[in-house]
Amino acid sequence: MIAVFKHELRSHFHSLTAYVFGAFLLAFVGIWAMQYNLQSAVSNFEYVLGDSSLIFAVLVPILTMRVIAEERKQKTDQLLYALPISTVEVVLGKYLALLVLLLIPLAVISLYPLLFAQFGDVYLPTSYGSLLAFFLLGAALIAVGVFISCLTENQGMAAGIGVAAMLLNYFSVSLSEYVSATALGSVITIIVIFLLLGFLIRYLTHNGNVAYWVSFVLIAVTVAVYVMDSSLFEGLLPKVMEQLSLFSRFTVVVNGVFDLTAIVYYLTVLGFFLFLSVQSLEKRRYN
């Protein structure tokens, strides 16, 4: 894993990836810091991070688009499979290298509250609590981006899907006001999600029978519950969209509430998508 980590870190710094990512993140946060803390004379540095989180939806897919997709395109992933290391170590090595690229600009950003505290009252616990949540938000989104990169060998497609998925997650709370809150609308959406889950399982396991049976059982249970008590699905879809939003949980922390459930949620999303990335690579390895 250490060898993969060093190789990935070296390749990022030999290309423009690390520099572009760090420069844009620092520039975006710097502009908002100037707007909020300097021009408006507001001492809440956490609000800067709250508005800056949107940049992750663009920068993270660009950062992660090549991590696996390029290996597949150049067929160098076959060399990875031939190494005496597990797929888990390959994914973790690549992922940890990306986290380092995130930590470097955040180390610079972490100095901002201390600098602003020299000229005004800055509540440091909230500022650094928000900074921790900001890092975990980025870490979770990077895990999602790594998984998307595992699904295709086209870097442009990986970046496009990543940007669309993360923007959808960012605006999911706003969009939840416009989706159907009826029981029937929620059931139809859930059925579609279970069908997509079946396709994902089939792709990862290459086992159509397992995928079809999982989808069939989940859909059957959903329909049965709907027939017995449809009121359970009233307003379910908007609630699910709100709960799945990574960015809305970060907003809670920015508003001064250090929500441990948000931290657990980020770690869960992180682990889940890294697991899916491992399974995707394992499928190609055995094929």
Secondary structure, 3 states (H helix, E strand, C coil): CHHHHHHHHHHHHHCCHHHHHHHHHHHHHHHHHHHHHHHCCCCCHHHHHHHHHHHHHHHHHHHHCCCCHHHHHCCCHHHHHHCCCCHHHHHHHHHHHHHHHHHHHHHHHCCHHHHHHCCCCCCHHHHHHHHHHHHHHHHHHHHHHHHHHHCCCCHHHHHHHHHHHHHHHHCHHHHCCCCCCCHHHHHHHHHHHHHHHHHHHHHHHCCHHHHHHHHHHHHHHHHHHHHHCHHHHCCHHHHHHHHHCHHHHHHHHHCCCCCHHHHHHHHHHHHHHHHHHHHHHHHHHHC
